[in-house]
Amino acid sequence: MTNAFIKKHVDYIYHLALRTLGNAPEAEEVTNDVFMKAIAKIAQLETSSSIKSWLYAITYRMCIDRIRARKKTVQVEESHHEYFVEGQGADHDIVQSETVKTVDDLLSLLSYEDALLMRMYYLQENKIKDVAEATGLSEENIKSRLFRARKLLSGKISFVK
């Protein structure tokens, strides 16, 4: 069961860690750590809980711990192609590159936790309920933090809503 469990979820966990940390070697380490912890604690998982949400929560918390340990700005993955429509031509590439940089610059103005909440909700398109389950925060707390983050960012750029 262990190998099947890992094979089923490894890509999901790795890509989540990579998007969060922006660093492939660190994402690999977190992926390994997540599975070691998950396998050790699988018996504690309630049957009504979603395994995917449970793994998401473990990954999220481990990534936050890594970011705090680094004590420097999160290095965002160079290519955010899954968040933007792929296009053709140099002009589109320039616009896309500038858009990614603008989003990254804006998110760097927020705390690590608020930036991750913004990524989880807006870029990864998770529902508030799923973000709450993954982070252990209440839905109201998440809504409040997203509102404050949007308000802070709206003062920095006019088209953020």
N, C-alpha and C positions, 0 to 999 in steps of 0.2 A: 504493500500500500504506500509506503514512503516514497518510492521512486515514481509511482503514478501520481501521487499528490504533488510532488515537486514539478514533474513534467507539465502537469495541468496548469500550474500557477506561476512558474518561473518567469515567463516573458512578461506577464502582467506586473509582477513585483519589480523586476529589473527596470522596466520602462518607467514605472512610477518613481522609483528611486533616482533614475537618471534625469527625469524631468525636474525633480525636486532639487537634486544636488548639482546637476550640470557637470558631473565628473564621472566618467565611465569606470575607472578603477574603484572609486568610492562606492558607486552604485553596485558594483559586483560584490564588494565587501558587505554592504548593507543587505543585499539579496541573500547572501549566505547566512548572515546573522539572523535575518527574519525567519528563514526556514529552520535553523537550529532552535530558535525560540518557539516557533509554531509547533514543531514536532514534539518538543519537550512538554508543551502545554495543551496539546490537542484534546486531551481528556477533559480539560476545563471548559471547552467550548460548549455552550448550550446548544441544544439541537435546533432551537428556534432562530439562532443567530445565523447570519450568512457568513460562510467561510471567507468569501471574497471581501466582505466588509471588515471582518476580523483581521485578515491579512493586510488590508489597506491601513487599518488603525495601527498595527504593529509597525508597518513600514513608515508611516507618517511620523510616529513618535521617534523611531530610530533616526530618521532623517533630521528631525528637529534637534535631537541630541548631537548629531554630527555637526550641524550648522552652528550650534552654540559653542561646541568645542573648538571649532576653527577660529571663532572670534574675528571674523572678517566678512566682508560682503559675499553674499551667495554668488557663485559663478554660474551664470545661466547658460544652458546649452546653446551652442552657436546656432544650431538650426532648429527653428520652431515650425518647420514646414507643416506639421499636423494642425497648427492653429490658423494657418493662412492659406488661401486658395493659391495653388500653384499656377504660375503663368509662364509665358514665354517672352523672351527678349530681355535685353539689358536694362531697359527702363523699368520693367516690372521687378526685376531682381534688385535694383537700387531702391525702389519704393518699399519693397518687402523688407530689405535689410534695414532701412531707416525706421520702418514701423516696428520691427522687432527691437531695435535699439531703443526707440522711444518707450515702448512698453516696459522693457527691462529697466530703463532709467527711472521711470515713474514708480515701478514696484520697489526699486531700491530705496525710495524715500520712506517706505513703510517698515514697520518692525518685521522680523523674519516670519512671525506667526501670521500677521495680517497679510503679508505678501503671499504666503502659502494659501491662506484662505481665498484670496482673490484669484490665484491660479486655479485652485481646486474648483471654485464656483464658476468663474467666467471663462477661463481658458480650457479647462478640462470638462466643463459643462456638467458637473455633478449637481445633484439636487441638494437643497439645504439639509434635508433629512439625512442624506448620505454623508455630507460633510460633517454633520453633527455626530453621526455614528462613528465615523472614522477618527474624529479628533477628540471625542469625549466631551465636547462643549455642547451647551444647550442650543436649540434652534434659535431662540431669542438672542442669545449671546452672539451667535454667528451673524444674524441679521444686523444686530447693532454694530458689530465690528466692521462688517462690509459697508454699512452706511457711513460710518466715520471715515473709513478708508476712501470711499468714493468722494466724500466731502473734502478731505484733504487733497486728493488728487485733482478734483475739479478746480481748485484754486491754482493749480499748476498748469493745466491745459484746458482749453475751453470746450473741447468736444467729449470729454469723459462724462458719462451720466451715471 
